[in-house]
Amino acid sequence: MITDRVYDLVRDDVFLRVTGLSDLNRLYLKLEGLNAAGSIKLKTARSILTGVELSGIDMARVRIIESTSGNLGVALAVICAAKGYRLTCVTDPNANASAVAIMRALGAEVVVIRERDDNGGFLGSRISYIRNRLREEPGLFWVNQYANPNNPLAHEQSTAPAVLDEFHQVDRLYVGVGTGGTLMGITDYFRTHSPRTRIVAVDSVGSVNFGSKPQARHIPGLGASRRPELLAPDAPDEVVLVREDDTVRECRWLARTTGLLAGGSTGTVLAAIRGQAADIAPDETVVAIAPDLGERYLDSVYDDDWVVEHGLGRALAPERPLEEGQ
Ligand code: PMP
């Protein structure tokens, strides 16, 4: 393949079969980390920016601004660099240091908001900051991934059909939820094209997305301290909430058993699957979206000191005492 556009490097056709999680024989991870920009958010960013371009706005006159936990910012920065657009990313201390460094290296302005919102997270504070700047700076354009219909559209048009094209019949599909863009786009597509697929939304304990109590969280990507406008909480068939120590444990299990160094939210969906494995027949086709890779998490999920400092040390203990004879 030869291309002159980095942002066209989307790999929607790579699935890793994972064995050894309970007795599941047909468990597959859709590896979104192989896209340029390193995550599923490349597709979101392309779809959102195409929407802005089609709206007729003079891109030479505006500066795009967006709130991001990291991956969308990197993806927007890739496209904006290639197209010569100006970009400001508003993020917070939970964002991976390397994601922030990448955004800057690609020429984006990055603002890190350190003040927590009323729910103990940062999303409310990031958005207040953007609203204030929009009042003061006429040339700013907020693409707002939390409410932008082109966010779920990206997944309805590419992520979801890519899964169904590969497997034809999918029994269960596990999707992590941040903005809900992936979940809503996938759900819309599967309701029409494969209504018997059970869609399981996976979120972090402490996220308010599905109505539970807000609580501080440390792993970026998944979860929210303010419910995104585009998320309909009753869209999935089921919701599973996962503790961050289980997220860490599963990421590390996956790395050591398969060689795939995955991002935090991949561990979250695996934890949800493991929790339900007793109810899944070994030959059901189970697919989970793996939104990014793990290099950006070496100083968090894969760092023992970070794990202990953030109260997640339970992830480092053996899962259960070895049974006799093992
Ligand atoms: N996992 C990771 C690592 C992410 O960066 C994101 C996007 N913030 C998600 C999961 C959730 O995706 P969505 O915003 O489409 O719900």
Residues whose N, C-alpha, C, O or C-beta is under 5 A from the ligand:
A	BS01	PMP	N71 G176 V177 G178 T179 G180 G181 T182 L183 P220 G221 L222 G263 S265 P291 D292
